[in-house]
Amino acid sequence: MDLGFIAEPLKAESAGQAGDADVVSVFIRSRVDRPALEQLPQARLITTRSTGYDHIDLEACVARGITVTNVPHYGEKTVAEHTFGLILALSRRLRQAYERTRRGAFSLAGLEGVDLRDRTLGVVGAGSIGLHVIRIGRAFGMKVLANDAQPHSILAEVLGFRYVPLETLLRESDVVTLHAPLLPETHHLMDRSRFALMKRGSLLINTARGSLVDSEALLWALDQGILAGAGLDVIEGEDILAEERYMFRTPDSEVQLLQILRGHALLARDDVIITPHIGWYSRESRERILETTIESIRAFRAGRPVNQVVAPAGGAGADG
């Protein structure tokens, strides 16, 4: 079995460098679509070193008899901790305080924070990451509301939170944090109409996927004072920001350029904190990713695949 390695994220333009590989390991910057798969005629396993797999065309993989695996669990606690890092940075105005003291100024003007205790935390997407966020929020003494496609009443009772409709969550929460997957129905989940429902002076946190939030609507909500701040580990178009040389080779380059410009507008704001998609990025998290990816490859070679997102019809395995 051949493993293919290339020095850049896999796309149709670069996939040919791994054309002889049976196993291809990718990360979220890669785009494993039909044109890319056409350059990988020998591929039998695509293993992504991430939990999310929206960068992989699953239907095309099934059609070509390719098994797809992911890393189901590696950074739930890691991302949850980063989420609260962003919440605390905004609620205690840490960015402004740090920049001011670096200049040798120690005035407290404009640096008054707010307590999290007794505030309401709204968690959109109460999966494995969202549940860890809920636990931390409860430890801070926050009231917690959650919205999820698959509510579990026992979990709500044990952890002390309530499931509510999304509109209710937005109206009642002081902090809204997004942990939903990116699906066609969740693209631009936070648009103008949803921002208009939120409490004035509330905070938005996004450590999930950039396209859950309409960047133009976010700028509007900040300008209108609906949001007092936003903490973003992901933004729309971040994959293009990382790989701008590909931008003008795509048919939707104009849309992507607008996303980049809005991203830069967010970067310039004093009420926004942006981190470069590092919510998952800890030493322990990276070790778990590597261990699980190696496990997936070995199990596939042995004909007993694990961590499958998609198994092609007719059996899956190195000899299938």
TORKOL-965512 format. One record per residue: x, y, z of N, C-alpha, C, O in turn; residue in three letters. Coordinates in steps of 0.02 Angstrom, whole numbers, padded with zeros to 5 digits, always signed. Example, Ala and Ser with C-alpha at 12.3 -4.5 7.8 and 13.67 -1.06 7.14 Angstrom:
2
+00660-00284+00390+00615-00225+00390+00660-00165+00390+00712-00166+00423ALA
+00642-00112+00354+00684-00053+00357+00645+00002+00394+00670+00057+00402SER
***
This chain:
320
+00042-00060+00000+00000+00000+00000+00044+00062+00000+00092+00067+00039MET
+00028+00110-00044+00067+00171-00050+00033+00228-00014-00028+00237-00019ASP
+00073+00267+00022+00050+00329+00053+00078+00387+00014+00137+00388-00003LEU
+00035+00437-00001+00058+00494-00040+00066+00555+00004+00024+00570+00046GLY
+00121+00592-00006+00133+00653+00032+00146+00710-00017+00187+00704-00063PHE
+00112+00766-00007+00126+00826-00046+00135+00884+00003+00111+00881+00059ILE
+00169+00935-00020+00189+00989+00026+00138+01045+00031+00155+01099+00055ALA
+00078+01035+00008+00027+01086+00010-00041+01053+00017-00047+00993+00004GLU
-00094+01091+00036-00160+01060+00041-00181+01030-00026-00167+01058-00079PRO
-00214+00974-00022-00234+00938-00083-00291+00973-00117-00342+00988-00085LEU
-00284+00987-00181-00336+01014-00224-00328+00981-00292-00281+00943-00303LYS
-00374+00996-00337-00369+00967-00404-00301+00983-00435-00273+00942-00471ALA
-00275+01044-00421-00211+01065-00452-00151+01027-00424-00101+01020-00459GLU
-00156+01002-00363-00098+00970-00331-00107+00896-00321-00058+00861-00305SER
-00168+00870-00329-00182+00800-00313-00140+00751-00353-00125+00696-00329ALA
-00122+00770-00414-00084+00725-00457-00018+00704-00427+00009+00651-00445GLY
+00009+00744-00381+00072+00726-00348+00065+00664-00305+00115+00631-00289GLN
+00004+00647-00286-00009+00587-00246-00049+00536-00286-00085+00495-00258ALA
-00042+00540-00352-00083+00499-00397-00075+00424-00389-00121+00387-00407GLY
-00018+00401-00363-00006+00330-00355-00025+00304-00286-00016+00244-00272ASP
-00051+00347-00244-00064+00328-00174-00130+00291-00166-00180+00309-00196ALA
-00128+00238-00125-00189+00203-00106-00223+00239-00048-00285+00241-00043ASP
-00182+00267-00004-00207+00302+00055-00186+00375+00051-00128+00390+00040VAL
-00234+00420+00060-00220+00492+00057-00246+00522+00122-00305+00517+00138VAL
-00201+00554+00160-00219+00587+00223-00221+00662+00211-00172+00691+00187SER
-00276+00694+00229-00286+00765+00215-00306+00801+00279-00320+00770+00331VAL
-00308+00868+00275-00332+00909+00330-00384+00956+00302-00400+00953+00242PHE
-00411+01000+00343-00469+01040+00324-00455+01089+00268-00502+01112+00235ILE
-00391+01107+00255-00376+01153+00201-00381+01119+00133-00385+01153+00082ARG
-00381+01053+00132-00386+01017+00068-00458+01019+00042-00505+01029+00081SER
-00465+01010-00023-00530+01006-00055-00533+00942-00096-00510+00941-00153ARG
-00561+00890-00066-00563+00825-00099-00630+00820-00136-00677+00788-00113VAL
-00633+00852-00194-00694+00852-00235-00684+00806-00295-00632+00773-00301ASP
-00731+00804-00340-00727+00759-00397-00666+00772-00441-00632+00724-00460ARG
-00649+00835-00457-00589+00847-00497-00525+00822-00462-00480+00795-00495PRO
-00522+00830-00396-00463+00806-00359-00460+00730-00360-00407+00700-00370ALA
-00519+00698-00350-00521+00625-00349-00502+00595-00417-00475+00540-00420LEU
-00516+00631-00471-00496+00607-00537-00421+00602-00545-00395+00564-00586GLU
-00385+00641-00504-00311+00639-00505-00284+00586-00458-00223+00578-00452GLN
-00328+00549-00424-00308+00498-00375-00339+00431-00394-00380+00404-00357LEU
-00320+00404-00451-00352+00343-00475-00341+00281-00432-00381+00235-00434PRO
-00288+00280-00391-00273+00223-00349-00301+00228-00279-00297+00180-00240GLN
-00329+00285-00262-00351+00297-00193-00405+00249-00172-00455+00239-00207ALA
-00397+00218-00113-00447+00175-00083-00468+00200-00014-00520+00180+00013ARG
-00427+00243+00015-00443+00271+00081-00424+00345+00082-00367+00363+00067LEU
-00472+00387+00100-00460+00457+00116-00470+00465+00191-00525+00454+00216ILE
-00417+00482+00227-00423+00490+00299-00407+00563+00317-00352+00587+00305THR
-00456+00597+00345-00446+00667+00362-00427+00674+00436-00457+00642+00479THR
-00378+00714+00448-00353+00725+00516-00394+00778+00552-00368+00825+00581ARG
-00459+00770+00549-00506+00817+00579-00571+00780+00594-00583+00725+00569SER
-00612+00811+00635-00679+00783+00647-00726+00802+00591-00763+00759+00566THR
-00724+00865+00569-00765+00887+00514-00740+00859+00448-00680+00847+00439GLY
-00787+00848+00401-00768+00819+00336-00806+00854+00279-00816+00824+00226TYR
-00827+00917+00290-00862+00952+00237-00816+00970+00179-00840+00994+00127ASP
-00751+00959+00186-00704+00972+00131-00696+00911+00086-00656+00912+00039HIS
-00733+00858+00099-00730+00797+00060-00798+00783+00028-00850+00786+00061ILE
-00797+00769-00037-00858+00752-00073-00873+00678-00059-00846+00634-00093ASP
-00916+00665-00010-00930+00597+00010-00965+00557-00045-00951+00497-00054LEU
-01010+00589-00080-01046+00554-00134-00998+00531-00188-01005+00475-00214GLU
-00950+00574-00205-00901+00555-00256-00856+00499-00232-00837+00456-00271ALA
-00840+00499-00167-00799+00445-00140-00835+00378-00142-00805+00328-00160CYS
-00899+00378-00125-00939+00317-00128-00940+00290-00200-00933+00230-00212VAL
-00951+00336-00248-00954+00316-00318-00889+00284-00342-00890+00241-00387ALA
-00833+00305-00313-00768+00278-00334-00744+00221-00289-00688+00197-00297ARG
-00786+00199-00241-00767+00145-00198-00714+00162-00147-00673+00121-00128GLY
-00715+00225-00125-00664+00249-00078-00694+00255-00008-00746+00284+00001ILE
-00660+00226+00040-00679+00233+00111-00653+00300+00137-00598+00321+00120THR
-00694+00332+00178-00675+00396+00208-00677+00388+00284-00726+00364+00312VAL
-00623+00408+00318-00621+00406+00391-00603+00475+00418-00574+00516+00383THR
-00622+00486+00480-00605+00549+00513-00576+00535+00582-00563+00477+00600ASN
-00566+00588+00621-00544+00581+00691-00604+00604+00733-00612+00663+00746VAL
-00645+00556+00755-00708+00575+00788-00699+00617+00851-00738+00662+00864PRO
-00647+00602+00890-00637+00636+00953-00563+00652+00963-00521+00606+00963HIS
-00548+00714+00971-00478+00733+00987-00473+00799+01022-00427+00809+01062TYR
-00519+00845+01009-00509+00912+01035-00571+00943+01066-00576+01004+01069GLY
-00618+00901+01091-00679+00930+01119-00664+00977+01177-00687+01034+01178GLU
-00625+00953+01225-00607+00995+01283-00562+01053+01261-00568+01108+01288LYS
-00518+01039+01213-00472+01091+01189-00510+01149+01159-00497+01207+01176THR
-00558+01135+01115-00598+01188+01083-00642+01223+01135-00650+01284+01132VAL
-00669+01185+01181-00711+01215+01233-00671+01264+01275-00696+01318+01292ALA
-00610+01246+01292-00568+01292+01331-00552+01355+01291-00552+01410+01319GLU
-00539+01347+01226-00525+01406+01185-00587+01450+01180-00582+01512+01179HIS
-00645+01419+01176-00707+01457+01174-00712+01502+01234-00730+01561+01228THR
-00697+01476+01293-00701+01518+01353-00644+01567+01356-00651+01620+01388PHE
-00588+01552+01325-00535+01602+01320-00560+01663+01282-00545+01720+01302GLY
-00596+01652+01228-00624+01708+01189-00678+01745+01229-00681+01806+01227LEU
-00720+01707+01264-00772+01739+01304-00742+01784+01357-00763+01841+01366ILE
-00692+01759+01392-00660+01798+01445-00623+01858+01417-00623+01912+01446LEU
-00590+01849+01359-00554+01905+01328-00602+01962+01311-00584+02020+01318ALA
-00662+01945+01289-00711+01997+01272-00744+02025+01334-00751+02086+01341LEU
-00765+01981+01379-00803+02005+01438-00760+02046+01485-00786+02089+01521SER
-00694+02034+01486-00649+02072+01529-00604+02121+01490-00558+02150+01518ARG
-00618+02129+01426-00584+02178+01383-00508+02169+01386-00470+02218+01392ARG
-00486+02107+01381-00415+02092+01389-00372+02119+01332-00316+02141+01343LEU
-00399+02118+01271-00360+02143+01215-00345+02217+01225-00288+02238+01217ARG
-00397+02256+01242-00387+02328+01251-00340+02342+01310-00297+02386+01306GLN
-00348+02304+01364-00305+02314+01423-00232+02298+01407-00187+02335+01427ALA
-00221+02244+01370-00153+02225+01353-00120+02277+01308-00063+02297+01320TYR
-00156+02298+01256-00127+02346+01210-00113+02413+01245-00063+02446+01230GLU
-00157+02432+01292-00147+02495+01328-00085+02492+01373-00044+02538+01374ARG
-00079+02438+01411-00022+02433+01457+00044+02425+01420+00096+02446+01445THR
+00043+02395+01361+00104+02391+01321+00130+02460+01302+00190+02470+01294ARG
+00083+02508+01296+00103+02577+01280+00122+02616+01343+00139+02675+01339ARG
+00120+02583+01401+00139+02616+01463+00082+02655+01495+00094+02695+01540GLY
+00020+02645+01473-00038+02680+01501-00075+02632+01547-00086+02574+01530ALA
-00095+02657+01605-00127+02614+01655-00195+02640+01676-00220+02623+01730PHE
-00226+02682+01635-00293+02707+01649-00344+02650+01644-00338+02606+01602SER
-00394+02651+01689-00447+02601+01687-00506+02622+01644-00554+02584+01636LEU
-00503+02681+01615-00560+02707+01576-00576+02660+01518-00532+02643+01478ALA
-00640+02641+01514-00662+02599+01458-00646+02526+01465-00659+02487+01419GLY
-00617+02506+01522-00597+02436+01531-00642+02397+01579-00625+02341+01598LEU
-00698+02426+01599-00742+02391+01644-00770+02328+01611-00797+02331+01556GLU
-00763+02272+01645-00789+02209+01619-00856+02191+01649-00887+02231+01685GLY
-00878+02130+01634-00941+02105+01663-00928+02035+01691-00886+01998+01665VAL
-00963+02019+01745-00959+01952+01774-00997+01902+01729-01048+01919+01700ASP
-00971+01842+01725-01007+01790+01690-01059+01756+01734-01109+01731+01709LEU
-01047+01755+01798-01095+01724+01844-01164+01754+01836-01172+01815+01834ARG
-01214+01712+01832-01285+01731+01824-01302+01758+01755-01360+01775+01743ASP
-01253+01761+01709-01268+01777+01640-01293+01714+01605-01284+01659+01630ARG
-01325+01723+01547-01352+01666+01510-01308+01650+01450-01295+01693+01408THR
-01287+01588+01448-01246+01563+01393-01289+01522+01346-01324+01476+01368LEU
-01289+01539+01282-01327+01502+01232-01280+01461+01189-01237+01488+01155GLY
-01289+01395+01190-01245+01350+01153-01284+01322+01093-01331+01284+01102VAL
-01262+01341+01034-01294+01317+00972-01255+01257+00947-01200+01263+00919VAL
-01284+01198+00956-01249+01136+00940-01221+01105+01003-01164+01119+01023GLY
-01261+01062+01034-01241+01032+01098-01215+00961+01087-01238+00913+01118ALA
-01166+00955+01042-01132+00892+01031-01076+00885+01081-01078+00912+01136GLY
-01024+00848+01062-00970+00834+01109-00933+00897+01131-00916+00904+01189SER
-00921+00944+01084-00889+01007+01103-00937+01050+01143-00919+01077+01196ILE
-00998+01057+01118-01047+01099+01152-01060+01077+01224-01070+01119+01267GLY
-01060+01012+01236-01072+00988+01304-01015+01007+01351-01027+01023+01409LEU
-00953+01006+01326-00897+01029+01367-00903+01104+01381-00887+01127+01436HIS
-00925+01142+01332-00937+01214+01343-00990+01224+01397-00984+01268+01440VAL
-01042+01184+01394-01096+01189+01444-01068+01175+01514-01085+01211+01561ILE
-01028+01124+01520-00999+01107+01586-00958+01166+01613-00963+01183+01672ARG
-00918+01196+01570-00877+01253+01592-00921+01312+01611-00910+01345+01662ILE
-00972+01325+01570-01018+01380+01585-01052+01371+01652-01059+01418+01690GLY
-01074+01310+01666-01107+01297+01730-01057+01306+01787-01076+01330+01841ARG
-00993+01288+01776-00943+01297+01828-00932+01371+01843-00913+01389+01899ALA
-00943+01414+01793-00938+01487+01804-01001+01515+01836-01004+01575+01851PHE
-01051+01473+01848-01113+01497+01877-01160+01528+01827-01203+01567+01845GLY
-01152+01510+01762-01195+01537+01710-01258+01495+01702-01257+01434+01714MET
-01312+01527+01683-01371+01491+01660-01358+01470+01587-01328+01508+01549LYS
-01380+01411+01568-01362+01386+01502-01425+01364+01464-01466+01325+01489VAL
-01430+01389+01403-01481+01366+01355-01445+01332+01298-01389+01351+01280LEU
-01476+01282+01268-01445+01246+01213-01496+01234+01158-01556+01226+01171ALA
-01471+01232+01097-01512+01214+01040-01475+01160+01001-01417+01168+00984ASN
-01509+01105+00988-01477+01050+00953-01530+01010+00916-01587+01005+00938ASP
-01510+00980+00859-01557+00941+00819-01577+00877+00854-01630+00849+00839ALA
-01536+00854+00901-01551+00792+00937-01545+00803+01012-01494+00786+01042GLN
-01596+00832+01043-01593+00846+01115-01594+00782+01156-01625+00732+01138PRO
-01559+00784+01213-01557+00728+01260-01579+00755+01329-01540+00788+01363HIS
-01640+00739+01348-01668+00768+01409-01629+00747+01471-01623+00785+01519SER
-01602+00686+01471-01564+00663+01530-01501+00705+01539-01484+00724+01595ILE
-01466+00719+01484-01406+00761+01487-01423+00830+01514-01388+00858+01555LEU
-01479+00857+01490-01499+00924+01512-01512+00924+01588-01493+00972+01622ALA
-01543+00872+01612-01558+00868+01684-01494+00860+01725-01486+00892+01777GLU
-01449+00817+01702-01388+00804+01739-01342+00866+01740-01315+00883+01792VAL
-01335+00898+01682-01289+00955+01677-01321+01022+01696-01286+01071+01706LEU
-01387+01023+01700-01420+01084+01724-01429+01137+01670-01416+01196+01683GLY
-01451+01118+01611-01466+01167+01559-01533+01151+01528-01563+01099+01542PHE
-01558+01196+01484-01622+01187+01451-01614+01189+01376-01577+01231+01349ARG
-01648+01143+01341-01653+01147+01269-01710+01195+01251-01764+01192+01279TYR
-01696+01240+01203-01747+01288+01181-01741+01297+01106-01689+01280+01077VAL
-01792+01323+01073-01786+01340+01002-01731+01393+00992-01716+01432+01038PRO
-01702+01394+00932-01647+01440+00919-01668+01513+00931-01629+01552+00958LEU
-01728+01531+00910-01750+01600+00918-01753+01619+00992-01735+01675+01010GLU
-01776+01574+01034-01778+01587+01106-01707+01595+01134-01694+01639+01174THR
-01663+01551+01113-01593+01555+01135-01562+01622+01118-01529+01653+01160LEU
-01573+01646+01057-01544+01709+01036-01573+01768+01075-01536+01814+01092LEU
-01637+01766+01089-01669+01821+01126-01646+01825+01199-01642+01880+01227ARG
-01632+01767+01229-01620+01766+01301-01547+01762+01322-01531+01771+01381GLU
-01502+01749+01275-01432+01737+01293-01390+01801+01294-01399+01845+01252SER
-01346+01804+01343-01296+01859+01345-01234+01841+01303-01201+01886+01277ASP
-01220+01777+01298-01165+01753+01257-01192+01695+01215-01221+01648+01241VAL
-01183+01700+01149-01203+01646+01103-01140+01616+01073-01099+01652+01044VAL
-01132+01551+01080-01073+01517+01053-01094+01462+01005-01138+01422+01021THR
-01062+01459+00947-01082+01414+00893-01038+01352+00892-00977+01356+00891LEU
-01071+01294+00893-01036+01230+00889-01073+01181+00843-01072+01121+00853HIS
-01107+01209+00793-01145+01169+00746-01102+01150+00686-01054+01185+00670ALA
-01118+01094+00653-01081+01076+00592-01102+01121+00534-01156+01150+00535PRO
-01058+01126+00484-01076+01164+00424-01111+01117+00375-01080+01072+00347LEU
-01175+01129+00366-01217+01092+00319-01253+01142+00275-01254+01202+00291LEU
-01283+01120+00220-01321+01168+00179-01372+01208+00219-01382+01267+00207PRO
-01404+01175+00268-01455+01210+00307-01427+01254+00362-01463+01295+00390GLU
-01362+01248+00378-01332+01291+00429-01286+01345+00398-01259+01386+00435THR
-01278+01345+00332-01239+01398+00300-01273+01465+00314-01333+01473+00302HIS
-01234+01513+00339-01260+01579+00359-01318+01571+00409-01369+01605+00405HIS
-01309+01524+00456-01357+01516+00510-01370+01583+00545-01426+01600+00562LEU
-01315+01620+00556-01320+01687+00586-01320+01738+00530-01268+01760+00506MET
-01381+01759+00511-01389+01811+00461-01421+01872+00495-01427+01873+00556ASP
-01440+01922+00457-01467+01984+00487-01529+01970+00529-01537+01997+00584ARG
-01573+01926+00504-01635+01914+00540-01621+01881+00608-01656+01895+00657SER
-01571+01838+00611-01555+01805+00674-01517+01854+00720-01531+01855+00780ARG
-01471+01893+00694-01437+01942+00736-01488+01992+00765-01480+02014+00822PHE
-01539+02009+00727-01589+02058+00750-01627+02032+00811-01656+02072+00848ALA
-01627+01966+00822-01661+01938+00880-01621+01942+00944-01648+01936+00999LEU
-01555+01953+00938-01511+01947+00996-01518+02006+01044-01538+02061+01024MET
-01499+01994+01106-01497+02047+01157-01448+02101+01137-01395+02086+01110LYS
-01465+02163+01149-01417+02217+01137-01360+02210+01188-01371+02200+01248ARG
-01299+02215+01162-01241+02210+01206-01218+02138+01217-01176+02126+01261GLY
-01245+02091+01180-01225+02022+01189-01160+02007+01150-01135+02049+01113SER
-01134+01947+01160-01072+01926+01128-01085+01866+01084-01128+01824+01099LEU
-01048+01861+01028-01051+01803+00984-00983+01771+00981-00932+01805+00971LEU
-00981+01705+00989-00919+01666+00984-00929+01613+00930-00980+01579+00928ILE
-00879+01607+00886-00882+01554+00835-00815+01518+00832-00765+01546+00809ASN
-00814+01456+00855-00755+01413+00850-00771+01352+00807-00734+01303+00809THR
-00825+01356+00768-00847+01298+00729-00825+01304+00656-00772+01280+00638ALA
-00866+01336+00615-00851+01347+00544-00868+01419+00526-00920+01445+00547ARG
-00825+01450+00487-00834+01521+00470-00899+01535+00435-00930+01587+00448GLY
-00921+01491+00391-00980+01504+00351-01045+01495+00388-01099+01505+00359SER
-01042+01478+00452-01103+01480+00493-01127+01552+00502-01185+01565+00516LEU
-01080+01599+00493-01095+01670+00505-01088+01709+00441-01037+01706+00406VAL
-01140+01747+00424-01137+01794+00368-01095+01854+00390-01117+01893+00433ASP
-01035+01861+00362-00989+01914+00384-01019+01983+00378-01009+02025+00421SER
-01055+01996+00324-01086+02061+00314-01137+02074+00369-01141+02130+00396GLU
-01177+02024+00386-01227+02031+00439-01193+02041+00506-01219+02078+00548ALA
-01136+02008+00517-01100+02017+00580-01075+02089+00587-01081+02119+00640LEU
-01047+02116+00534-01025+02186+00535-01084+02232+00550-01077+02280+00589LEU
-01141+02218+00520-01201+02258+00533-01221+02254+00606-01236+02305+00637TRP
-01221+02194+00635-01241+02186+00705-01194+02222+00752-01216+02250+00803ALA
-01130+02223+00737-01081+02260+00777-01093+02335+00771-01091+02371+00820LEU
-01104+02358+00709-01115+02430+00698-01179+02454+00732-01183+02511+00754ASP
-01229+02411+00734-01294+02430+00764-01293+02426+00840-01341+02447+00873GLN
-01239+02398+00869-01236+02392+00941-01275+02332+00968-01282+02324+01029GLY
-01299+02290+00923-01332+02228+00945-01281+02184+00980-01294+02156+01033ILE
-01222+02179+00950-01167+02143+00981-01118+02191+01012-01100+02242+00983LEU
-01096+02175+01073-01043+02214+01104-00974+02188+01082-00924+02223+01089ALA
-00973+02128+01054-00910+02101+01031-00919+02033+01000-00971+02001+01009GLY
-00868+02010+00965-00868+01944+00934-00799+01913+00942-00748+01946+00933ALA
-00799+01849+00960-00737+01811+00964-00738+01756+00912-00780+01711+00915GLY
-00693+01760+00864-00696+01716+00805-00631+01677+00798-00577+01707+00789LEU
-00636+01612+00801-00578+01570+00783-00581+01549+00710-00533+01522+00683ASP
-00638+01563+00678-00648+01547+00608-00686+01604+00576-00729+01636+00608VAL
-00671+01619+00512-00708+01670+00475-00721+01644+00405-00686+01600+00380ILE
-00771+01674+00372-00785+01656+00303-00723+01669+00260-00689+01720+00267GLU
-00710+01622+00215-00655+01632+00169-00587+01620+00198-00537+01637+00166GLY
-00582+01591+00258-00516+01583+00289-00472+01536+00249-00410+01543+00251GLU
-00502+01488+00214-00462+01444+00173-00429+01482+00116-00373+01466+00096ASP
-00464+01533+00091-00435+01573+00037-00383+01621+00065-00332+01634+00032ILE
-00394+01647+00126-00343+01689+00157-00278+01651+00166-00224+01680+00161LEU
-00284+01586+00179-00224+01545+00188-00191+01527+00123-00131+01513+00121ALA
-00229+01527+00068-00203+01505+00004-00227+01551-00052-00262+01529-00097GLU
-00208+01614-00047-00234+01663-00094-00213+01650-00166-00246+01674-00212GLU
-00160+01612-00177-00138+01600-00245-00188+01559-00285-00185+01558-00346ARG
-00235+01525-00250-00285+01486-00286-00348+01527-00300-00392+01504-00337TYR
-00352+01586-00272-00415+01621-00271-00443+01634-00341-00502+01622-00353MET
-00402+01658-00386-00428+01679-00451-00432+01621-00501-00444+01633-00560PHE
-00422+01559-00478-00430+01501-00521-00499+01470-00512-00515+01420-00545ARG
-00540+01499-00468-00605+01469-00454-00660+01511-00485-00652+01572-00492THR
-00717+01480-00504-00771+01517-00535-00805+01567-00489-00835+01615-00513PRO
-00800+01558-00423-00834+01603-00377-00783+01650-00343-00792+01667-00285ASP
-00731+01669-00380-00678+01710-00350-00702+01778-00326-00676+01804-00278SER
-00753+01806-00359-00779+01871-00338-00810+01866-00269-00800+01910-00226GLU
-00849+01813-00257-00879+01802-00192-00825+01793-00139-00830+01820-00084VAL
-00774+01755-00156-00720+01742-00109-00681+01806-00093-00660+01816-00036GLN
-00672+01848-00142-00637+01911-00131-00677+01955-00082-00647+01987-00038LEU
-00743+01956-00089-00785+01994-00042-00778+01966+00028-00775+02005+00077LEU
-00776+01900+00035-00768+01870+00101-00702+01891+00132-00699+01905+00192GLN
-00649+01894+00092-00584+01914+00118-00586+01986+00142-00561+02002+00196ILE
-00615+02030+00102-00619+02101+00121-00658+02110+00185-00640+02151+00228LEU
-00713+02072+00193-00752+02077+00255-00712+02050+00314-00716+02076+00369ARG
-00673+01998+00300-00629+01972+00353-00580+02024+00376-00568+02032+00436GLY
-00550+02061+00328-00504+02114+00347-00539+02169+00385-00510+02198+00431HIS
-00602+02184+00368-00640+02235+00405-00651+02213+00477-00648+02255+00522ALA
-00662+02149+00488-00670+02123+00556-00605+02128+00594-00604+02144+00654LEU
-00549+02114+00560-00483+02117+00593-00468+02186+00621-00434+02192+00672LEU
-00493+02237+00588-00476+02306+00607-00518+02331+00666-00504+02385+00693ALA
-00568+02294+00687-00613+02318+00738-00587+02305+00808-00555+02254+00822ARG
-00600+02352+00852-00579+02346+00922-00624+02299+00961-00604+02274+01014ASP
-00684+02287+00936-00732+02245+00972-00734+02173+00946-00780+02135+00961ASP
-00684+02155+00906-00680+02087+00879-00611+02057+00894-00560+02090+00885VAL
-00611+01996+00916-00549+01958+00926-00549+01899+00877-00596+01859+00877ILE
-00498+01895+00835-00493+01840+00787-00430+01801+00801-00375+01829+00807ILE
-00437+01735+00806-00379+01691+00812-00378+01646+00751-00431+01633+00721THR
-00319+01621+00730-00312+01588+00665-00329+01513+00666-00287+01471+00649PRO
-00391+01497+00685-00415+01428+00687-00369+01384+00730-00345+01332+00708HIS
-00357+01407+00791-00313+01371+00837-00351+01340+00895-00321+01315+00943ILE
-00418+01341+00892-00457+01313+00947-00439+01241+00963-00441+01221+01021GLY
-00422+01203+00912-00405+01132+00921-00332+01121+00936-00312+01064+00951TRP
-00290+01173+00932-00218+01166+00924-00182+01166+00992-00156+01217+01015TYR
-00181+01107+01023-00141+01098+01083-00095+01038+01072-00106+00999+01026SER
-00045+01031+01114+00001+00975+01108-00036+00908+01113-00025+00862+01073ARG
-00079+00904+01163-00115+00841+01174-00163+00826+01117-00171+00768+01097GLU
-00195+00878+01090-00242+00869+01036-00207+00843+00973-00232+00798+00940SER
-00150+00871+00958-00112+00849+00899-00091+00776+00906-00093+00738+00858ARG
-00071+00757+00966-00051+00687+00977-00110+00640+00966-00102+00586+00936GLU
-00169+00660+00990-00228+00618+00980-00246+00612+00906-00266+00558+00883ARG
-00238+00666+00868-00252+00664+00796-00206+00614+00761-00229+00572+00722ILE
-00142+00619+00775-00094+00574+00742-00107+00501+00761-00105+00457+00718LEU
-00119+00489+00825-00131+00420+00847-00193+00390+00814-00193+00332+00793GLU
-00247+00430+00809-00309+00405+00779-00301+00394+00704-00326+00345+00677THR
-00265+00440+00670-00254+00432+00598-00214+00370+00583-00230+00332+00537THR
-00162+00358+00622-00122+00297+00613-00164+00235+00625-00160+00186+00588ILE
-00205+00238+00677-00251+00182+00692-00297+00168+00633-00308+00110+00615GLU
-00324+00221+00602-00370+00213+00545-00335+00180+00486-00364+00137+00453SER
-00274+00201+00472-00237+00173+00415-00220+00100+00428-00229+00058+00384ILE
-00196+00084+00488-00179+00015+00504-00241-00031+00501-00237-00086+00476ARG
-00296-00007+00528-00357-00047+00528-00382-00059+00457-00407-00113+00441ALA
-00376-00008+00415-00397-00015+00345-00354-00067+00309-00379-00109+00272PHE
-00290-00063+00321-00244-00112+00290-00259-00183+00313-00251-00230+00275ARG
-00283-00190+00375-00299-00256+00401-00369-00279+00380-00390-00334+00397ALA
-00404-00237+00342-00471-00256+00319-00525-00246+00370-00580-00272+00362GLY
-00511-00208+00423-00561-00196+00476-00564-00120+00490-00543-00098+00544ARG
-00590-00081+00443-00589-00008+00450-00624+00016+00513-00674-00012+00535PRO
-00597+00069+00541-00627+00103+00599-00633+00177+00583-00603+00201+00535VAL
-00672+00212+00622-00681+00285+00616-00707+00305+00547-00689+00357+00520ASN
-00751+00262+00519-00776+00275+00452-00830+00329+00451-00875+00329+00493GLN
-00824+00374+00405-00878+00420+00388-00919+00390+00332-00981+00393+00332VAL
-00884+00362+00283-00917+00330+00226-00882+00265+00211-00821+00263+00206VAL
-00921+00211+00203-00895+00147+00180-00930+00132+00113-00991+00130+00110ALA
-00892+00122+00060-00923+00109-00005-00960+00043-00005-00943-00002+00034PRO
-01010+00037-00047-01048-00025-00052-01003-00082-00075-00956-00072-00113ALA
-01018-00142-00050-00979-00200-00070-00921-00215-00026-00877-00254-00044GLY
-00920-00183+00035-00867-00199+00082-00812-00147+00080-00804-00112+00030GLY
-00774-00143+00134-00721-00093+00139-00661-00125+00171-00667-00166+00217ALA
-00603-00108+00146-00541-00135+00173-00487-00132+00122-00501-00118+00063GLY
-00426-00146+00142-00371-00141+00095-00379-00188+00037-00353-00175-00018ALA
-00413-00244+00048-00420-00293-00005-00491-00295-00032-00509-00339-00072ASP
-00533-00247-00010-00603-00249-00029-00616-00219-00097-00673-00218-00120GLY
***
